[in-house]
């Protein structure tokens, strides 16, 4: 059976089950999550300026499904920035691809973490943000820059 035939069949099955339909790889992931009886997820969940492919907001876990276009350098750079933003806001991000044609093991690792991860609470934001609302990583970087600037001025004195 050709991939295009498999793709059409999978799309039809997902539609009959009332599951979201996306790219062929996303459809494979959706079907596997369904068959693995994964906890309920949000599909194309908005976080800041981004849409997460699959999200479990209660645990702040995201699953991004990376097709071959993610191998391009310009897309990879955007993925790094996206991941940094999400991490700064308390999200744990998993990225899976089908470079080896097998996604089940990758998905199983995500599910293992999901089952162990406690639910996220608003109180956790205190660890992520400083009093003025800046992300903790942003505050850390600012402090590093200030320390380096102080060292430079001390050395030049």
PyMOL commands that set and color helices and strands:
alter all, ss='L'
color gray80, all
select helices_A, chain A and resi 3-17+24-35+68-71+73-88+104-116+122-128+136-156
alter helices_A, ss='H'
color red, helices_A
select strands_A, chain A and resi 42-47+50-56+61-65+92-96
alter strands_A, ss='S'
color yellow, strands_A
deselect
rebuild
show_as cartoon
